[in-house]
Amino acid sequence: MAKTSVAPDESDLSEDFYQRIEPLLYRRIAREVRDAERVLDLGCGGCELARRLASAPGRKVIGVDVHGDSFPERDAIEPGMRRRLRCIKADARRLEFVRSSSIDAAVSTWALHEMERASEVLIEVRRVLRRGGKLVIVDFPHDSIAKRLWRENYYRPEEVHGLLRGAGYTRISVRLVQRNQVIWARAFKPLPKEEET
């Protein structure tokens, strides 16, 4: 179940808080998907996380973003990584270029709140995940310093939990981390035995 808590005093959180914790979060995401050979990065932006994940031997990563203007130029990608990393401009609601049940893990960092019809995105991601495949979502929560900094609408943990449940995921965990300034969600595409219950 989603866990919520009272927003902490933000007076001592600097405006570069998210920049400072991003390397830590990227390391944590990399640990979460360490066994995955095929990874999908949703809302990948400039493909920084996708590049990091693609540096693992034997792993292939597809970064997807509706805006492709910040993708790295092909020449800027290390030659040995070019076969392991693809950055594709596409709407995450329609991943026609990804076969069903072909992805081991999917990640989304700072992007869920930006997605139009997020429930449709989550359903499409479930389609491309293999049985038991993992989805990790990291985003800004509603009651956070991000709301003050950028004045965007963010989900509450219980809303993320509801979206994941409604999209058919199981073993859902949604928590606030990093002084309640980050939503950390994890969910799985059901195994056949989980669908029977």
N, C-alpha and C positions, 0 to 999 in steps of 0.2 A: 504494500500500500504506500501511497505517496506520503512523505513526511513533510510537515510544514513547521515553521517556527516563527517567532516574532523577529522582525527585521532588527539587526543590531544597530548600535549607534555608528553612523557612517562618518562622523566628524574626523576620525583619524585615518580614513581611507583616501589616499591621494588619487588624482585623476589618471595616473598611469598604473593603477592597480591591476587592470586586466592585462596590460602589456607585461607587467612583472610576473604574473602567474602563468602566462601562456606557455612558456617552456615546460613548466611543471605539469600542466595539463596535457601537453603533447606527449610527454614521457609516460604519463598515466594511460593515455589512449593507446600508445604503442604497446604497453604491457597488456592491455585488455584484448588486443587483436594479435598478440604475438604468435599464435598458432595458425592464423589465417593466411592462406596462400593467395586468395583473391579478395581484394578489399575495394569497396566503393566509398568515395568521399563525397558527400552531398553538400552542395553550397561551398565548394572548395576554394573560392576566391582566387588568390594567386598561386594555389597549389602548394603552399608551404608544408602543410601537414601531409599532403599526398606524397610529396617528395621525400619527406622523412620516412614515411611508412614504406615507400618503394625501395628504400635503401637496404631493407632486410633481404638477405639472399633468398632467391626463389619466389619472391612475392611479386604479384602484379597488382597495380592500383589504377583505378579509373576515378579521376576527379571530374565532377559534374557541377556546372554552375550556369545559371541562366544568363549571366554576363561573362563573356569570354575575354573582355578587354584587359584583364589583369593576369591572364595566363602567361607563363614564361615562354619566350621564343624557343623554338625547337633547338636552336644552336646553343641556348643557355642551359640546356639540360645535358648533364654528363652523358657522353656516348654510351657507356655501359648501362645507363638507366633508361635510355629511350625506349627500349622494348618492354620495360617493366612499368612505365608510367604513361598514361594517356589523360589529357585534360580535354574535356568535351563540353562545348557550349550546348546546353539542352535544358529543357523543362523536366524537372525530376518527377513529374507526374506521368511522363511518358519516356520510359527507358527502353525503347524498342531495340537499341543496339546491345542490350544485355539479355542473354538467355535466361529463361526461368530457372530458378534453383541453381545458379552458377556462381553465386557470390558467398564466400564464407563469413564475411563481416562487413557491416556498413557503419560509417561514422558520419556525424554531422556536428560541426562546431560553429557556434555563433550564428546559425542560419535558420533554425526552425521557426523563429518568430517572423522571419522574412518571407516564408513560403506561403504563397496563396494556396488555399485549400490544403492545409498541411495533412489532413486526414487522407486525402488522395495520394499524396507523396508517400505516406507511411504504408499504405496498401500496396503501392507499386514496389516499394522497397521490399516488402514481405514477399512479393512474387519472385523477385530475383535472388533472394536469399535461399540458401540450401536449407533443408530441414535441420532445425537446431542452430541455424546461423544467428549470429549476434548483431544487434543494433545498439550503438552507443551514441547518445545525444548529449551534447554540452551546450548550454545556452544561458543567457541572462534571465534571471527570474524577475517576476513582476515587482517585488519589493526589494530593489537593489540600487546600488550606486549607478548602475547603467541607466536606470529610468531617469535619474536626475541629470546624468551627463548627456544623454542622447534623446530623451523624451519620446521613446518609441514604446509600443505596446508589447509586453512580454507575457509569457504564460506563467501561471502559478504551477507549482509541482503537481497538485491534484489534477490540473487541466492536462498536463503532459501525460500523466498516468491514464486519464480517461481517453485521450487520443490513441495511445498505444493499445489499450484494451479494446477500444472500438475498431481498431485496424486489425485485430486478430492476433496480437502477440501474447506470449505467455511469459512466466517468470519475470514479471515486470518489477523493476526497482527504480524509484525516483527519489533522489535525495538532494538536499542543499549542502554544498561543500564550500570551502574557501570563505569562511566567515559568512556563510549564507548568501554569498554573492554570485554563486554559480549553481545552475541545475545540472546534476549528473544523473542521467537516465540510462538504464540498460534493460533490454528486452530481447526475446528470442522468437524466431519463427517456430511454431509448434512442431514437435515430433509427432509421428502418427499416434503414439500412445496418449499424448496429451490432448489430441483432438477427440479421442474416444471418450474422455471423461467429461 
